[in-house]
Each structure stands twice: as structure tokens, then as C-alpha cells.
Amino acid sequence: MTLEDNEAIAAPAVHIAKPQTLRVLCTEITPFRQLQARAQRDLGFELAFEQHDFVTAQRLAATEPDRYDIYDQCFHNLDIVWHWRAIKPIEIDRIDLWPRVNDLTKKGCINAAAPLGFGDAPVTRLYVQQDNTLSSMPTPYLSMLPTVHNFDSFGINETATGIDTDRDVHSWAELLNPRWRGHVSIVDEPAIGIFDLALAFRAARKMAFKELGNMTVDEIDHLLDFALALKRKGHFHTFWRTAPEATALMESGDVWAGSMWSPSAVALKSRHLRIRQAVPVEGYRAWHGGLCLARHLTGHRLDQAYAYLNWSLSGWPGAVVARQGYYMSVTEPVRDHLEPEEWDYWYEGKPARRILNDPEGKPAIQLGAVRSGGSYWSRALHIALWNTTMDEHNYLVRRWAELVREPAGGLKRAS
């Protein structure tokens, strides 16, 4: 199948004459409850969001493409959905702000001095080629419109432990430290959680990988065997699927260290808990979200979809996600919709000059607080790898399920 065979690309643009509800299949990355009303007001049509965890959203996207119009996910979840032709190419000339999308997406790094990072960097599957394969070679068509992204590490519950994260925690190897025994949590998503463990074992010099972002079966086996042994000794408290789960685990005091996404850290700070994300010397585990067009879109429904894609880069949505710690691929329009104090804290890495609110308007960031890792540009210089769906993903999923199902052993330390 070639691009010329794709009738949606060949079809002429049609004026939106009869607005219909645009359906968006998404994950919790999308704070749709804060976005929906404004999007509907600005765009002039209704939006319906269907939110699931990463694994479920990917499965629905691949197997039920008529269920949605927009697929809002991450680049590391793209290959399977693209393989099943559930989504269609995006015409770059219909994306108004494409020239202003930054180099982290278009080239894979923020500048020539920065490492690309292992794994599924967005640029490696950004452009649709003539034969419908995906690669970094620029063409007039995109597989996914790059939007929200971040640089993840792990969180430390300073309230429960009294640890000074900035002073005492500097490596992914900390996740294996016996002082956290019984109070460690890892995200239950194979294409994400496996790399938190891999980075930890590599940093602790317990494992080496030929290619960190694309492990062999033997490497997966060794890594999961090590993790299973730790679990049987009672090292891990649990594995979580959603940010609210991770937030609750930290808030309860059951978890002291583990995988953590920025919205959880912000939510916990709004509840006056001292939670800090580590700045590992080995670099961050980065991820990049984006928007895809369902294969069935034509005519005015396709026009609506493009209107939503353009709105997503317009600045106001980026300001909303900034308040939960996420970045947008087009930065300057976001600045126009943030207060100067917000921009300075979230993007520039400067101390907060006043108390700052979360996306729901609740005070979260205290006066004088500084974001871990500093500015957007400083953090983007230190990417170890990207969330990735590896060649041996199906095998990994089976071994990962074994790890998650395995009963935890040993006695947890008293909180």
C-alpha cells in the first residue's frame, strides 16, 4: 500500500458543514477534564474522550479503529497501531505551527551536543515514507503529531523517609538500595517499567546491555530473573498502572521510592507532602506523546480532526499540561498562556516567586521551590533512553506478567 493508495490523502478538503462529536481515545497523559470545555468553545463542536491505561488504549486503537477519530498516545505505542493500519498519515501542510515544533522532536535532540538516547526517539518513526514505513527521513506526512512530553525518573517520599533527595540520591541504582526494601513501586507497563529496572541494574553494574533500547531475549530473561529474585525477597511493595494509584501509594506512606510521573509529584505537593523526583547522573527516561488520525476519517470529520490537532499546539492546552509538569513541542505559544512566574518555574527552572497552582487551581508549588533537574533545556540534554516497544516486546510482555503476578516475599520494614 502506497501513499497514493490512501484515499484520505487524495481527498480534497471539505468545509465543515455539519459539526459532529469528535471522539478521542486517550490515556491519563491527557487532562481532558481541564481541556474539554475550552476546546469545545474554541472549535465549535463537541468532543468525547475515552480514557484508558496505556496497554488498554493501545489494544483498542489497534483492534477497534472505528471506535475513535483521534488516537492520543505516545510514540512508543505507535508501531503496533500503525502496523494494523488503524491510523492514517497526517499532512504536514495542514499543521499551522509545524515550523515551530522544536528540534527535540524533529531531530531527536535539543541541540547537536545532546545525546539522542536509546530506544524509540520520536524522530525515528516521525515521517511516513512512500512505502508506508516510518523513519526519520522528512516527507510531507507524519505518523503522529508530536505534542506533550517529559523526562521521567523516580520519586522519593521525603516526608516518610527524611531523605534529602538532591543531596543523597543521584543514580537509578537507588531503586535497588536495601534501605527501601518493601517500599519500592514500579510502573506496570512493560514498555516503561522494564527500563526503570534496566537503568537501575545497569547503574548498579549488575547488568550490561548490548543495546539498552532493544534487549535480546537473554537480556530480558536475566533482567526479569533478577527482578523476580528481588520481589521474592520483599523488595517491591507493588506495581501500579495509573498516576492516581502511584499518588495514593506515596500519600499513604507505603511507598518511599519508585517510578513516578510528574502529575503525581504535583498532586502530592498540593497535599503538602515533600516529594522529590531524582536527577539521575545516567540521564532521564524520556517519552513523547502525540495525536493520530483514525483511518476512517474523511470530509468534514477529517477537517474537525485537523482543527483539533492545530488547537492542541495553540498554547492554551500546553499551559494546562505545564501545570502538571509536562512540556509541549511548540513552546512559545505556551509562554503566552502562562503567568511569568509559572513560565519561570516550569520551563526556566527558576525558584517559584509565588505559590503556583496545579491544573485544577489548587496551590501546589510553594514559594522558593525549584523544579528538580532545572530548566526544560537542561533536562532535555540528559536523556538516557526513550520509552520503547522493543523487537522482543511480545516475549517481554509474557515475562513481565510473570513478575507482576509473583507474590511478594519477606517482611516489609515498619513505616
Salt bridges, closest charged atoms under 4 A:
ASP42 OD2 - ARG38 NE 3.03
ASP42 OD1 - ARG41 NE 3.62
GLU50 OE2 - HIS52 NE2 2.79
GLU50 OE2 - ARG67 NH2 2.52
ASP53 OD2 - ARG241 NH1 3.28
GLU64 OE1 - ARG67 NH1 2.92
ASP69 OD1 - ARG23 NH2 2.99
ASP69 OD1 - HIS296 NE2 3.35
ASP69 OD2 - ARG301 NH2 2.67
ASP79 OD2 - ARG125 NH2 2.79
ASP103 OD2 - LYS107 NZ 3.77
ASP120 OD1 - ARG125 NH2 3.34
ASP152 OD2 - ARG285 NH1 3.48
GLU158 OE1 - ARG274 NH1 3.24
ASP166 OD2 - ARG276 NH2 3.18
ASP168 OD1 - ARG167 NE 2.95
GLU174 OE2 - ARG179 NH2 2.69
ASP188 OD2 - ARG241 NE 3.29
GLU189 OE2 - HIS76 NE2 3.48
ASP196 OD1 - ARG285 NE 2.63
ASP221 OD1 - ARG399 NH1 2.69
ASP225 OD1 - ARG399 NH2 2.90
GLU251 OE1 - ARG271 NH1 2.82
ASP303 OD1 - ARG94 NH2 2.70
GLU341 OE1 - ARG354 NE 3.75
GLU342 OE2 - ARG323 NE 2.66
ASP344 OD2 - ARG353 NH2 2.62
GLU360 OE1 - LYS362 NZ 3.55
GLU402 OE1 - ARG399 NE 2.97
GLU406 OE2 - ARG232 NE 2.87
